[in-house]
Amino acid sequence: MFHDGRGAPQDYKEALKWFRLAAAQSNTAAQVDLRVMYQEGQGVPLDYKEALRWYGLAAEQGSVSAPFKIAYIYGKGQGVPQE
């Protein structure tokens, strides 16, 4: 809700706090949401390597979309050698 400004003012810092808490409890949706924040620089410095790390964690836990997004990051060369 803080990320999208639904029912509360948009606040990326607050969203980041809650996503991190959920991600620490192995919530794959929160891990993917953290990737978005790092890949797009929402409330944090743009950091493709950190985005890739969160996608990797989500993929290890069975996220269906994470492997595709990892391939996208490598295909675009975002913080990694383009392959």
N, C-alpha and C positions, 0 to 999 in steps of 0.2 A: 504494500500500500504506500509506503514511503517512496519506493522507487518510482512508481508511476503517478504518484500524487492522487491516489484514489481514497477519499475519506480522510485524508491528512495532507498537509502541505508536502510537495515533493521535496525530499531531503535525502540526497545520495549518501551522506555520511551516516545517517540513521539506518538507511536500508542496508548499507555495508555491514553495520554492526549486527543486524539481525540475520543477514545472509551468512555471515561468518559463524554465528552461533549455531545455525541450522546445519551448515556444511561440516562443522566439527562433529556433529552427530550423524555423519554419513548421509545427509539428505542430498541426493543427486540433483534435484531441482535447484537447490540453493547453490550447489557447486557450479552448475551451469549459469545461474544468474551472476555469480561472482565473475565467471569468465566474461560475460557481457560487459560488466563494469570495467574490467581491466582492458578488454579489447577495444572498448570505446572511450575509455578515459572518463568514466562517470563517477565523480567524487574521489577518484584516485588518479595518479599519473598513468598515462597510457603505458601499458606493459604487456606486450604480446607473450613474453615468456611466462609471466604469471598467469595469463589467460590460458595458455597451453597446459600449465600445471593443473589448473582446476579442471580442465577438460579431461586430462589424464585420470584424475581421481574419479571423476564421474564415469568415465569409460570402464575403469576397473570394477566399478560397482554395478555395471550393467546398463548404463544409460545407452539407449539405442541411437540417439542423435550425436553423442559425443565423438565417436570415431569419424563420422562424416565431417564434423566441424574441425577435428584435428587435421584431416586431409586438406580441408579448405585453407587452414592456416599455413600449412606447408606449401600448398599450391600457390598461394599469394606471396610466400616468403615473408610473412609477418613475424619478425623476430627470430626467424630460423632460415637456414639456407633454402632457397626455392627448389623444390623437387618436382 
